[in-house]
Amino acid sequence: MDQEYLGDIALLTIVTLISVIQNVSFAFKVENESKNLQSKIFQRTGCPAFEKVYTANQNCIDAYPTFLAVLWCAGIFCSQGSAAFAGLMYLFVRQKYFVGYLGEKTQSTPGYIFGKRIIFFLFFMSLAGVLNYFITPFFGDNMQMYIKTFSSTLSPLLLIP
């Protein structure tokens, strides 16, 4: 493979692998809680602690395909660095959501809202990059540099709660 092409996706690949590790750790937490039930078969219902872990894991799994799609689209069509930064922030927020869900359900709300904001940021980065890709042949003006600058400027704003 071309070294330049691999450099364009290296950060996105690292963020994806970290997210896989996080998913595996969540699955192990569900498995450990399931073993605490002293049941030989996997049941979805059980003690409240198991139900919280299971539901938190399912909620994270439900949002995972959307996260991967917008992460890779934003990274390829817009800015790899900004997309990778937003992806790492999303993984941190998802961890906060998961841990917060294990406590009181109201503790998971900030993680949920913050994660939703990051997904929207990645979506708008993706949209801008894809629109630029399709508009460039018709108008001849490539806005890629402006979009990268704009997304790089806005990505630190994701740190504001």
Steps between C-alpha positions, in 0.01 A plus 500: 500500500603855439660654809327834444160329488571313823598826666159640410318232697745419781335715768153375409621142524649562845175655626304206355726246672468685832122492460514125439700455821241709684217285359677184615546642850128585515417145388725358773316710758169354380648150512640548851168631625327204334729259685402665827142387441603135554300399194618251241315671219522857384191691606422857425308550820643449842629720773488878452881522473502261205213680331684833530822360351312322224291805408801733505687261270202472263465878485868535409471226238197668343692823435822328390426455123398864471819607677721293269324624186529868582855460638630347179303731269616808688859376506518407132300785348579781741783493754662192648644683801176667601302181447748297707488758779120498499507119492724482806274748677200282412670192645574690821140619520368152427709367790356774720148409385557130571636560849231759570229258395624249755431756773182698489353545155521877535881469516506373143313800357803731458689226316204438274452867412872557446524188281206616291674834442817324383303277261334810351840667461635195316186487288534863393869447424402202283226694328730794423771270364263298281330813365841647420596180318192512278492878447867538399462350149207730422629829638874436491560653841633253754396607849695216669755731662229730637302205636810352666586833659144551620470149647843527664395829657168363625622163633650643824159648573383141559682516834253757632234315700 
